[in-house]
Amino acid sequence: MAKIDKIKETLNTLRVLLSLSIGLILGLSAKVSDLYDKNMFDLRFYLSLIAINFLVLVILYIAKKIKVNTDNIEKE
């Protein structure tokens, strides 16, 4: 497999992970909103908020990796 094919495969994998992370954030945001409306500030509420913040950091990391891999394709 050529080096450019490996980079493209890595980019596709990162894009899938990015989509999954965004989907998880949307789902967790809906759950936090539901718990907030019900005034249920329990462990699930706070863990969901922590998870959303963690996923935002994951998205930033994935975006950085996508940029690096895109730059590598331009060099090839």
C-alpha positions in Angstrom: 0.0 0.0 0.0 1.4 3.4 -0.9 2.0 6.0 1.7 -0.7 8.3 0.3 -3.3 5.5 0.6 -2.4 5.0 4.3 -2.8 8.7 4.9 -6.2 8.7 3.1 -7.3 5.7 5.2 -6.3 7.5 8.3 -8.3 10.5 7.2 -11.4 8.5 6.6 -11.1 6.9 10.1 -10.6 10.3 11.7 -13.7 11.6 9.9 -15.8 8.7 11.2 -14.5 9.3 14.7 -15.4 13.0 14.3 -18.9 12.1 13.3 -19.3 9.7 16.2 -18.0 12.3 18.7 -20.5 14.9 17.4 -23.3 12.4 17.6 -22.4 11.6 21.2 -22.3 15.3 22.1 -25.8 15.8 20.6 -27.2 12.8 22.5 -25.6 13.9 25.8 -26.8 17.5 25.3 -30.3 16.2 24.9 -30.0 14.1 28.1 -28.6 17.1 30.0 -31.4 19.3 28.8 -34.0 16.7 29.8 -32.5 16.3 33.2 -32.3 20.1 33.6 -36.0 20.4 32.7 -36.9 17.8 35.4 -34.6 19.5 38.0 -32.7 16.3 38.4 -29.2 17.4 39.2 -27.9 13.9 40.0 -24.7 12.1 39.1 -25.9 11.4 35.5 -26.3 15.2 34.9 -22.8 16.0 36.1 -21.2 13.1 34.3 -22.9 14.1 31.1 -21.5 17.6 31.4 -18.0 16.3 32.0 -18.4 13.9 29.1 -19.5 16.7 26.8 -16.4 18.8 27.7 -14.2 15.8 27.2 -15.7 15.2 23.8 -15.1 18.8 22.8 -11.4 18.3 23.5 -11.5 15.0 21.5 -13.0 16.9 18.6 -10.3 19.5 18.7 -7.6 16.8 18.8 -9.2 14.9 15.8 -9.4 18.2 13.9 -5.7 18.8 14.5 -4.9 15.3 13.3 -7.0 15.8 10.2 -5.2 19.0 9.4 -1.8 17.3 9.8 -2.8 14.4 7.5 -4.2 16.8 4.9 -0.9 18.7 4.9 0.9 15.3 4.5 -1.2 14.6 1.4 -0.3 18.0 -0.1 3.4 17.1 0.4 3.0 13.8 -1.5 
